[in-house]
Amino acid sequence: MDTTQLVIIISIVSVSLVIVICGIWLMFILKELRLALKKTNGIIDDTKALTTSLSRPISSLSEFLMGFKNGLHLFNSLFPKEKKDKS
C-alpha cells in the first residue's frame, strides 16, 4: 500500500467521522428544539386561556356600563332638567 492510498483512506475515514459526529450533534439540537417548542406552545396555550378568562368579565362590565349609560340617558330624556332664567 502506497502512502498516497493511506493518506486518502485516513482522510476519507476522518471526514466520514466528522460528518457522522455532526449528524448526531444535529439530532440532539433538533431534539432540544422540539422540547423548547413544546414548552413554548404550552405557555402560549396558558396565555390564551388567561386572556380569554380575563376578557369575559371585562366585556360583561363594559356591557353593564353601556346599559347603565343608556338607562341614565333614557331617564334624563323622560325627566328633562329645567333651566332657570336669571331675570
PyMOL CGO cylinders between C-alpha atoms (Angstrom):
from pymol import cmd
from pymol.cgo import CYLINDER

trace = [
    CYLINDER, 0.00, 0.00, 0.00, 1.32, 3.41, -1.02, 0.3, 1, 1, 1, 1, 1, 1,
    CYLINDER, 1.32, 3.41, -1.02, 1.50, 6.39, 1.21, 0.3, 1, 1, 1, 1, 1, 1,
    CYLINDER, 1.50, 6.39, 1.21, -0.93, 8.15, -1.14, 0.3, 1, 1, 1, 1, 1, 1,
    CYLINDER, -0.93, 8.15, -1.14, -3.55, 5.44, -0.67, 0.3, 1, 1, 1, 1, 1, 1,
    CYLINDER, -3.55, 5.44, -0.67, -3.01, 5.50, 3.09, 0.3, 1, 1, 1, 1, 1, 1,
    CYLINDER, -3.01, 5.50, 3.09, -3.45, 9.29, 3.22, 0.3, 1, 1, 1, 1, 1, 1,
    CYLINDER, -3.45, 9.29, 3.22, -6.62, 9.06, 1.10, 0.3, 1, 1, 1, 1, 1, 1,
    CYLINDER, -6.62, 9.06, 1.10, -8.09, 6.31, 3.33, 0.3, 1, 1, 1, 1, 1, 1,
    CYLINDER, -8.09, 6.31, 3.33, -7.26, 8.24, 6.51, 0.3, 1, 1, 1, 1, 1, 1,
    CYLINDER, -7.26, 8.24, 6.51, -8.78, 11.40, 5.01, 0.3, 1, 1, 1, 1, 1, 1,
    CYLINDER, -8.78, 11.40, 5.01, -11.98, 9.61, 3.96, 0.3, 1, 1, 1, 1, 1, 1,
    CYLINDER, -11.98, 9.61, 3.96, -12.34, 7.98, 7.37, 0.3, 1, 1, 1, 1, 1, 1,
    CYLINDER, -12.34, 7.98, 7.37, -11.74, 11.25, 9.22, 0.3, 1, 1, 1, 1, 1, 1,
    CYLINDER, -11.74, 11.25, 9.22, -14.19, 13.19, 7.01, 0.3, 1, 1, 1, 1, 1, 1,
    CYLINDER, -14.19, 13.19, 7.01, -16.77, 10.42, 7.46, 0.3, 1, 1, 1, 1, 1, 1,
    CYLINDER, -16.77, 10.42, 7.46, -16.31, 10.55, 11.23, 0.3, 1, 1, 1, 1, 1, 1,
    CYLINDER, -16.31, 10.55, 11.23, -16.74, 14.32, 11.25, 0.3, 1, 1, 1, 1, 1, 1,
    CYLINDER, -16.74, 14.32, 11.25, -19.94, 14.03, 9.18, 0.3, 1, 1, 1, 1, 1, 1,
    CYLINDER, -19.94, 14.03, 9.18, -21.35, 11.34, 11.49, 0.3, 1, 1, 1, 1, 1, 1,
    CYLINDER, -21.35, 11.34, 11.49, -20.50, 13.39, 14.60, 0.3, 1, 1, 1, 1, 1, 1,
    CYLINDER, -20.50, 13.39, 14.60, -22.13, 16.49, 13.06, 0.3, 1, 1, 1, 1, 1, 1,
    CYLINDER, -22.13, 16.49, 13.06, -25.23, 14.44, 12.23, 0.3, 1, 1, 1, 1, 1, 1,
    CYLINDER, -25.23, 14.44, 12.23, -25.52, 13.15, 15.79, 0.3, 1, 1, 1, 1, 1, 1,
    CYLINDER, -25.52, 13.15, 15.79, -24.98, 16.67, 17.15, 0.3, 1, 1, 1, 1, 1, 1,
    CYLINDER, -24.98, 16.67, 17.15, -27.68, 17.98, 14.81, 0.3, 1, 1, 1, 1, 1, 1,
    CYLINDER, -27.68, 17.98, 14.81, -30.13, 15.33, 16.06, 0.3, 1, 1, 1, 1, 1, 1,
    CYLINDER, -30.13, 15.33, 16.06, -29.53, 16.44, 19.66, 0.3, 1, 1, 1, 1, 1, 1,
    CYLINDER, -29.53, 16.44, 19.66, -30.08, 20.07, 18.71, 0.3, 1, 1, 1, 1, 1, 1,
    CYLINDER, -30.08, 20.07, 18.71, -33.33, 19.21, 16.92, 0.3, 1, 1, 1, 1, 1, 1,
    CYLINDER, -33.33, 19.21, 16.92, -34.49, 17.22, 19.95, 0.3, 1, 1, 1, 1, 1, 1,
    CYLINDER, -34.49, 17.22, 19.95, -33.82, 20.20, 22.24, 0.3, 1, 1, 1, 1, 1, 1,
    CYLINDER, -33.82, 20.20, 22.24, -35.59, 22.49, 19.79, 0.3, 1, 1, 1, 1, 1, 1,
    CYLINDER, -35.59, 22.49, 19.79, -38.63, 20.21, 19.81, 0.3, 1, 1, 1, 1, 1, 1,
    CYLINDER, -38.63, 20.21, 19.81, -38.74, 20.28, 23.62, 0.3, 1, 1, 1, 1, 1, 1,
    CYLINDER, -38.74, 20.28, 23.62, -38.40, 24.07, 23.65, 0.3, 1, 1, 1, 1, 1, 1,
    CYLINDER, -38.40, 24.07, 23.65, -41.23, 24.41, 21.12, 0.3, 1, 1, 1, 1, 1, 1,
    CYLINDER, -41.23, 24.41, 21.12, -43.47, 22.15, 23.24, 0.3, 1, 1, 1, 1, 1, 1,
    CYLINDER, -43.47, 22.15, 23.24, -42.83, 24.34, 26.29, 0.3, 1, 1, 1, 1, 1, 1,
    CYLINDER, -42.83, 24.34, 26.29, -43.46, 27.49, 24.27, 0.3, 1, 1, 1, 1, 1, 1,
    CYLINDER, -43.46, 27.49, 24.27, -46.70, 26.03, 22.93, 0.3, 1, 1, 1, 1, 1, 1,
    CYLINDER, -46.70, 26.03, 22.93, -47.82, 25.26, 26.50, 0.3, 1, 1, 1, 1, 1, 1,
    CYLINDER, -47.82, 25.26, 26.50, -47.05, 28.82, 27.57, 0.3, 1, 1, 1, 1, 1, 1,
    CYLINDER, -47.05, 28.82, 27.57, -48.99, 30.22, 24.62, 0.3, 1, 1, 1, 1, 1, 1,
    CYLINDER, -48.99, 30.22, 24.62, -51.96, 27.97, 25.42, 0.3, 1, 1, 1, 1, 1, 1,
    CYLINDER, -51.96, 27.97, 25.42, -51.92, 29.12, 29.06, 0.3, 1, 1, 1, 1, 1, 1,
    CYLINDER, -51.92, 29.12, 29.06, -51.72, 32.75, 27.95, 0.3, 1, 1, 1, 1, 1, 1,
    CYLINDER, -51.72, 32.75, 27.95, -54.67, 32.26, 25.61, 0.3, 1, 1, 1, 1, 1, 1,
    CYLINDER, -54.67, 32.26, 25.61, -56.75, 30.72, 28.40, 0.3, 1, 1, 1, 1, 1, 1,
    CYLINDER, -56.75, 30.72, 28.40, -55.78, 33.55, 30.76, 0.3, 1, 1, 1, 1, 1, 1,
    CYLINDER, -55.78, 33.55, 30.76, -56.66, 36.31, 28.30, 0.3, 1, 1, 1, 1, 1, 1,
    CYLINDER, -56.66, 36.31, 28.30, -59.96, 34.62, 27.49, 0.3, 1, 1, 1, 1, 1, 1,
    CYLINDER, -59.96, 34.62, 27.49, -60.86, 34.32, 31.17, 0.3, 1, 1, 1, 1, 1, 1,
    CYLINDER, -60.86, 34.32, 31.17, -59.94, 37.99, 31.70, 0.3, 1, 1, 1, 1, 1, 1,
    CYLINDER, -59.94, 37.99, 31.70, -61.77, 39.30, 28.64, 0.3, 1, 1, 1, 1, 1, 1,
    CYLINDER, -61.77, 39.30, 28.64, -65.14, 37.82, 29.60, 0.3, 1, 1, 1, 1, 1, 1,
    CYLINDER, -65.14, 37.82, 29.60, -65.57, 39.81, 32.85, 0.3, 1, 1, 1, 1, 1, 1,
    CYLINDER, -65.57, 39.81, 32.85, -64.22, 42.97, 31.24, 0.3, 1, 1, 1, 1, 1, 1,
    CYLINDER, -64.22, 42.97, 31.24, -66.67, 42.57, 28.36, 0.3, 1, 1, 1, 1, 1, 1,
    CYLINDER, -66.67, 42.57, 28.36, -69.52, 41.98, 30.81, 0.3, 1, 1, 1, 1, 1, 1,
    CYLINDER, -69.52, 41.98, 30.81, -68.54, 45.08, 32.81, 0.3, 1, 1, 1, 1, 1, 1,
    CYLINDER, -68.54, 45.08, 32.81, -68.41, 47.10, 29.60, 0.3, 1, 1, 1, 1, 1, 1,
    CYLINDER, -68.41, 47.10, 29.60, -71.88, 45.90, 28.60, 0.3, 1, 1, 1, 1, 1, 1,
    CYLINDER, -71.88, 45.90, 28.60, -73.21, 46.70, 32.09, 0.3, 1, 1, 1, 1, 1, 1,
    CYLINDER, -73.21, 46.70, 32.09, -71.79, 50.22, 31.98, 0.3, 1, 1, 1, 1, 1, 1,
    CYLINDER, -71.79, 50.22, 31.98, -73.20, 50.82, 28.48, 0.3, 1, 1, 1, 1, 1, 1,
    CYLINDER, -73.20, 50.82, 28.48, -76.61, 49.65, 29.67, 0.3, 1, 1, 1, 1, 1, 1,
    CYLINDER, -76.61, 49.65, 29.67, -76.37, 51.89, 32.72, 0.3, 1, 1, 1, 1, 1, 1,
    CYLINDER, -76.37, 51.89, 32.72, -75.41, 54.84, 30.50, 0.3, 1, 1, 1, 1, 1, 1,
    CYLINDER, -75.41, 54.84, 30.50, -78.33, 54.17, 28.14, 0.3, 1, 1, 1, 1, 1, 1,
    CYLINDER, -78.33, 54.17, 28.14, -80.72, 53.86, 31.09, 0.3, 1, 1, 1, 1, 1, 1,
    CYLINDER, -80.72, 53.86, 31.09, -79.46, 57.13, 32.57, 0.3, 1, 1, 1, 1, 1, 1,
    CYLINDER, -79.46, 57.13, 32.57, -79.86, 58.81, 29.17, 0.3, 1, 1, 1, 1, 1, 1,
    CYLINDER, -79.86, 58.81, 29.17, -83.44, 57.49, 28.94, 0.3, 1, 1, 1, 1, 1, 1,
    CYLINDER, -83.44, 57.49, 28.94, -84.17, 58.67, 32.48, 0.3, 1, 1, 1, 1, 1, 1,
    CYLINDER, -84.17, 58.67, 32.48, -82.80, 62.14, 31.65, 0.3, 1, 1, 1, 1, 1, 1,
    CYLINDER, -82.80, 62.14, 31.65, -84.88, 62.33, 28.48, 0.3, 1, 1, 1, 1, 1, 1,
    CYLINDER, -84.88, 62.33, 28.48, -88.06, 61.45, 30.43, 0.3, 1, 1, 1, 1, 1, 1,
    CYLINDER, -88.06, 61.45, 30.43, -87.36, 64.00, 33.14, 0.3, 1, 1, 1, 1, 1, 1,
    CYLINDER, -87.36, 64.00, 33.14, -85.52, 66.88, 31.49, 0.3, 1, 1, 1, 1, 1, 1,
    CYLINDER, -85.52, 66.88, 31.49, -83.78, 69.44, 33.68, 0.3, 1, 1, 1, 1, 1, 1,
    CYLINDER, -83.78, 69.44, 33.68, -85.46, 72.79, 33.68, 0.3, 1, 1, 1, 1, 1, 1,
    CYLINDER, -85.46, 72.79, 33.68, -83.21, 75.72, 33.07, 0.3, 1, 1, 1, 1, 1, 1,
    CYLINDER, -83.21, 75.72, 33.07, -83.75, 78.62, 35.40, 0.3, 1, 1, 1, 1, 1, 1,
    CYLINDER, -83.75, 78.62, 35.40, -83.76, 82.04, 33.78, 0.3, 1, 1, 1, 1, 1, 1,
    CYLINDER, -83.76, 82.04, 33.78, -81.97, 84.77, 35.62, 0.3, 1, 1, 1, 1, 1, 1,
    CYLINDER, -81.97, 84.77, 35.62, -84.11, 87.86, 35.41, 0.3, 1, 1, 1, 1, 1, 1,
]
cmd.load_cgo(trace, "trace")
